Amino acid sequence: MTAVVHQLPPLALRGIRVLDFSHVIAGPFATFHLAQMGAEVTKVEKPGGGDVMRRTATGARAFTAFNAGKRMREIDIASADGRGEALALARDTDVMVDNYRPGVLGRYGLGYDDVKAVNPRIIFCAISGYGYSDPARTPHGAYDHVIQALTGMTMLAGNAGDPPVKAGFPVVDAATGIIAALAIVTALRERDLTGAGSFLDVSMWASALQLMYPFACETLSSDQEIPRVGNKGYSGSPAADTFACTDGWLAIGANTPAHVARLLELLGVAAADAAPLLEPVGEGGPAFARARDPQAFRELLAARLAGQSATDLERRLNAHGIPAARVRTLREFTQEAVETGLLRPVVLGEGEARAITPGLGWRTSG
């Protein structure tokens, strides 16, 4: 895949200094965003060891992807000289990020109260698995799949009766980093207005609920479980599902009655044949289509789709205003997106440490 270097967003955080005590994914991803937006980030690592990401299967490339643009500094905070050095850095910084287990930096005289005493304007962002609201949970360590299990995420994926199914990538780690970066930028703006620093409590469990936001709102409001829907669309439409085709799988988002009517026409299904299986459209029309017999309706669609090409149907359905996509692997999608110009990758680092990234997920102009 040929990478095209794309200009990163404007350096809106230039002049902001960040002291980074983080490792692995969540914390480094937060400070990576800050660094790519112009902040001067100093990442503190233990002498002789450093971030575990340096020693993963993909080595230097993986480390670069999360830490490009930062200044690396080895400091032994277990020594008196190291503690003094770290505290001196904290005295002159705007933001300090603590991604260690809660209490670790405090044991070395580098907790929030210690830093605030020498720098009242500090924005101290503590990133952890469980946060500081529940003292019983605060000291517990956490990993992405553990938090997915804890928060109910693994019981939303899959179909009813399946064992727990986690997302196939560290979704909570990444989301926690992005939310931490957003919290820091917000706190910096607040400090511009009030002059006051702050303590930010960013947790993996809270980030998981943000990812599940509409479902979290519904279950909090109704006190009911959210049913597992497998590969069906969240609208509940009987034509919002994933179907087998001759060249793979096709995800269709025919959510509204109008979508369904167009889909049936394209598939050559007579309206009279489908009508007994669908709920009638009332006055004003429902927001989403519903079926009297969802299983029978799905089987009707599946039979018509099984002998057709997902690639061809993706083109035809989208041309008729019906959202659809052939199921791709991540490699397939990124290659295609680069070729078409949809994705303009950013290259970070050189040599063995060279990492090709998708950027920060947004673009700007003007």
N, C-alpha and C positions, 0 to 999 in steps of 0.2 A: 504494500500500500504506500503510495507516494504522499508524504505529508506536506501540506501547504501551511506555511507559518502565517498565522492570523494575528493581527494586532489585538492585544489584550485591551480590556476596558481602560478608560482614563485613570491616571494615578491619583485618584481623589483622596487617598489617605496619605499622600506625601507629607512628611514632617511628623507623622505619628510614629512613636517608638513602642515596640512590643517586646516584652521579655517572655519567652516561650519555654515553659516546663511541660512538654508534652511528648507523647510517643505513640506509635502504631498508627491509628487512623483518625479517630474523632478530633482530638486536639490538634494534631498536625494539619488536618484538612481545614480547620477553622483558621489557623494562622497562615496557611497557604493562601487562602482567599485574601487575607489582609495584606500579605506580602505582594501578591499579584496586583493589588489595587494601590500599591505605592508605599505601604507602611514599611518601616525599617524594623525587621523582625530578627531578634537575636535568639537563636535556639540553644538552650543549655543542655549539654549531654554529659553523661558520666564518663570520666576518663577511661580509656581502654575498652569500653563497651559500646555506649551510645544507644541510639534508638534500635529496637529489635528489627525494624523494617530494613535495616542495612544487611541483615543476615537471612532474609527470606529467600525463597527459591528464585525470585527474579532479581534479588540483590540490589545493586546500585540503581537500577532503573526504577524499581518500586519506591526506593527512598526519594529519588528525584521527583517523582510524580506528586509527592505530598510535601516536599520541602524545598523545592526550587525557589530561589529568590531570598532565602534566609541566610543570615550569618551564623555559622556554627561556632560554638565556644564550649570547650571542655572545662567544667568546673566540678570539683569534688566538694559538694555541699556538706559532706560529713566531716570535713576539716574546718578548723576555725578560720583559716585564710580563705577557704572556698566560700564559707557562709558570708564572710565580710565582703568578698568580691561580688557575690550575688546580690547582697543587700544594697551595695553601692550602685549596681545596675538598676535595681528596683527603685532607688531614690530618684533616678532621672528618667524614668520611663512613663509612658501614658497608660499602657495596658499590660497586665501580667496575666498569663494563662497558666492555670494549674490543672493538668490532666493526670496527675498522679492519684493514687488512692487517697481519699480524704484523710487528712491528718499527717501525711508524710512530710509535706513541706513545713507544717507547723512544728514538727519535732525538731526541725533544723533551724528554727527561728525565722522561717520564711513564709509563715501563714499570713492570712489577710490582716489580722491585727498588727503583726510585726511590720508588715510593709506599709500599712496605713499610718503607722506611727511616724515613719520617716517621709511619707509621701501621701498627704491627705487627699490629693486629687487622683489617686490611682483608681483605675477601673480594673478590678480583680475578678477574672472569669474562672470559676471553678467548674470543670467538666468531669462528671463522674457517672457511674452506673445508676445510682439511686438518689443522688442529691442529698440535701441537708434537712429536708422536712421531717423525715422519720428517723430518729436517732438509732433505732434498732437496725435499720437497713443501711444507713449511711456508710458504715465501714466495709460493707460487702463488696467484693470485686464483681465484675460483670463482663460478659462477652456478648457480642451481637446476637447469637442464636439463643442465648439464655434470656435476654430481654425480649426477643420475639416470643418466646414461650411464656414468659411471665405476663406480658401485656395482652395476650389473646391473639396476637398476630398469626401464630401458627395454626390457630383454630378457625381462622377466616379463610385461609387458603385451602384448596382441595374440596372434595365433595362430602356430603353428610355421610358419616360412618368411616371415613378415612382416618388413619392416624394423623397426628400433627404434621403439617407441611410448612417448612420455613421457606422464606424467599431465598433464591439461589445465589445471593450476593449479600455483602454486609450493609444492608440498607439502613439499619438503625445507626451504625457508626457514621456513615456518610451524612445522614440527616442531622445527627447531633452536631457534627462539625459545621454544617451550613447554618443551623439555628444559632450556634454559638457566635459565628461571625456576624449574623444579623443582630444578635443581642449586643455585641460589642459596638457595632456601628451606631446602634440606637443610644447606647450609654455615652458614647463620645459626643453625639449631638446634644444629649441632655446636659452634659458637662459644659458644652459651649454656651448653653442658655443659663445654667445655674451656677457653674463653677464647682459643682460637687462631684466627687468620685462616687463609686458604687461597687457593691459586691453582686456578681451575677452567678446564680445557681442554675447551671445547665445540666440536665440529666438525660441519660439514654431512655429511661422509661417515659419521660415527658415528650421526648422527641418521637418516640414510637406512637404515642397518642396523636401527635400532630400529623404523622403520616396517615393515620386512620381517622382523621378528623371528622368526616361526616358520620362514620359509624360510631365513633366515640360519643358524638353529640346525641345520636339516636338512642344508644343504649343508656346513656345518662338520663335522657329525657323520659324514656319509656320503661326503663328497668326491665327490658326484654333482651334475650340473646339475639344476635344477628345470625341469620342462617348462612351456612356455607353454600356457595354457588358454583364452585369449581371454575370452569372456563366461561361461564355465562357472564354477560354484561351486568353491571350493577343496577341497571334500570329495571330489570325484571321482565323486559320484553322477551317473548318467546323466539324472536328472530335476532336476538343479540346473544350470539354464542359462537363457538369455534367448531368448524366442521371439516371432516376429512375430504380431500379432493385427490385427483390423480397425481398431482405433483407436490403433495404436502398438505398442510392445514391452512384453513382460511378463517380469520376472525371477522365476523360481520356485526356491524352496529346498527341494525334496522330497528330503531327504538320506537318511532312514532307510527301511528296507523298509516300515514302517508308513505313512510319508509317501507313498511311491510307490503303495501299495495304495489309499490314499484318493484320490490324484490320478487314478488309472486309473478308479476308481468314478465320480468326478465328471465325468470326460470320456466316460464311457460305453464304456470299453475293457474287453472281457471279459478276465478273468484268464487264460483259456486262450490268448488271442491274444498276450498279453504274456509269458507264462511262458517260451517258448523263447528269448526275447531276454535274459532276466534270469538272474543267478546265483541258485541256490536259497538259501534262508535256512537256515543250519545251526543246530545246537543252541546255544541261548543267543542266537542272532540276531546278525548283524554290526552294527557301529556305523553303517556307511554302506552304502547299496545299491550294487550293482555289476551291470554288464551283460555278457553274453557277446558281444553285438554292439552296442556303444554307438551306432554310427552309425544302424543300423536302428531302434533303440529311439528315438533322437532324432527320426528321420523320422516314426515312428508318432505321437509326441506333437505334433510340429510340424503334421502334417496335421490333427489334431483341434483344435489351438489356432488355426489360421490363420483360421477362420471365426467366431471368437468375440471378444467385447469384452474387452480387457485391464482396463478399469475394472471391469466386472462380475466378471471372474474374480478380481481382487485381493480384492474383498469376499468372494466365495464361498470361495476357498481359505483365506483367513485365518480365516474362520468355522469351517472344518473343521480348524484347527490346522496348515495348511501355509503357511509363510512365503512371501509373494509381494508384489510391488510393480510397478505400472505404471511404466515408465521416464518420468521427468519431467526437465525442464530445472531448473537451479538456481532460476530465477525462479518457475517453477510451484510448486516445493516450498516456497519461502519464503513465497510469497503464501498458499498453502493452510495452512501451519503457523501463520502469524499469525492467519488467520481462525478456526482451530479452537482456538487457545490453546496449541498444542504449543510454539510459539516465542513468547517474549515479548522483543521487541527492546529494546535499550538505545540511546537517542539521545545522541550526544556532539556538543558544539559547537553553534554557531548560524550562521545566515545561509549564506553560500557554504561555510563550513567544517563545516556540519552533516552528520554521518555517522550512519546507522542501522546498528547492529551487532548480531550475534547474542549478544553478551555473552561470557563467558569459557568457556562450554561446560559449566558445571555449576551446580547450584542447592543451596541449603542451607535449612534450616528450624530453628526452635527458638531 
